[in-house]
Amino acid sequence: MKYLFVAGRNVELSVAEIKSFLEKEKIPFKVISIVKNGILIETGRILREIIDKFGGTISIGEVLTGGTTEKIVNDLDNKSLHNARKNKLNYTVFDFNGKDSERILFYLKNRFRREGLKATEKKLTGRISLQNGKEVSKVSSSLIDEQYFVFENNFGKIIEETDYEKIEKRDMGKPVRRSELSISPRLAKILINLSKVKEGEILLDPFCGIGTILQEALLQNIKVVGIDKDKKAIDCAELNLKWFNFPRNNYKLIHGDSSKIQIHEINGIATEPDLGELQKKMPSEEKAKEIIRNFESLMVKVLKNLKKNVRQKAEPLANSSASSQIKGRIVFTAPLIQTEKKRVSCDFKKIAFQIGMKIAKGFPIDEFRENSIVGRSIVVLEK
């Protein structure tokens, strides 16, 4: 089976998330090709109802056929292409360097006419600005019945889409929000997937704030521990998690300092620490480096402490061994600060060396917008 993952604005980060998710689920796969923001993957399993678990994927499509144009057209004659209940169909076609796309579009038009449909191809008028500065097309109308794609020598159909309205509704509806300090549910999902923590395992967020990462993990049936030295933040996280009606035995909130606190065994860490004070204007390179040094010092203290074989007196979420430790990956964001000359980020090799881990292949990955002063570097550490 071949599937197309249509990524959001940061394609590199989306690819890393997809790989981590498939690896943790033990789903064999191969990345065949990446074109624009389309990632074509081959796998031996049928993928269904997984879009909600991704933060960096807009939609997922299934390849229906591939090969020469003649083969594609002949194969499509024997396949159902739509679920139109009336004789009207609005459709759109994504083109990822499709070979002979015009002929396939001509085929679709004639095919729908033969079926007695009043079919209209809607052009892709929306745009997405990618992290690399390029722009790609997106669907800008909700009046689309079917979405198809031509990816090189493959033709397929979009089968799942991210429900952004649903995500925004639950994010806006929770009791406490901190728009300037909290990460988005989208980024929270990405960090969770990069950690490779599985359903039923325990994820730690040592800078949990009001609990965005915790909530997204709990929605995936991952147990969580959240720590924050700000008592108000912990109280707000409690309100938010109660609002979601998560089982109380699936999460633990601790008011404390993550550079000193003792914990039970966990399966991985995903967190967004304090990225430093909000910058209203571009800082000097010296000031940026000062912020970075303070961040590096904080992370080394916290991660060294959390890697110690120590235990907390409070009851654990699950039975743990006598020797507590971080069993899996550590995923965190770090400040990426724009100065007049360049963007300044952490020395992740130094952080990894000081805590006895290594940087996972392909990281760090930067996440920023061109007009932002403070962006993020996302790093994954592993044994």
Buried (B, 14 or more C-beta within 10 A) or exposed (E): EBBBBBBBBBBBBBBBBBBBBBEBBEBEBEBBBBBBBBBBBBBEEEBEEBBBBBBBBBBBBBBBBBEEBEEBBEBBEEEEBBEBEEEEBBBBBBBBEBBBBEBBBEBBBEBBEEEEBEBBBBEBEEEBEBBEEEEBBBBEEEEBBBBBBBBBBBBBBBBBBBEEEEBEEEBEEBEBBEEEBBBBBBBBBBBBBBBBBBEEBBBBBBBBBBBBBBBBBBBBEBBBBBBBBBEEBBBBBBBBBEBBEBEEEBBBBBBBBBBEBBBBBBBBBBBBBBBBEEBEEBBEBEBBBEBBEEBBEBBBBBBEBBBEEBBBEEEBBBEBEEEBBBBBBBBBBBBBBBBEEEBBBBEBEEBBEBBEBEBBEEBBBBBBEEEBBBBBBBBBBBE
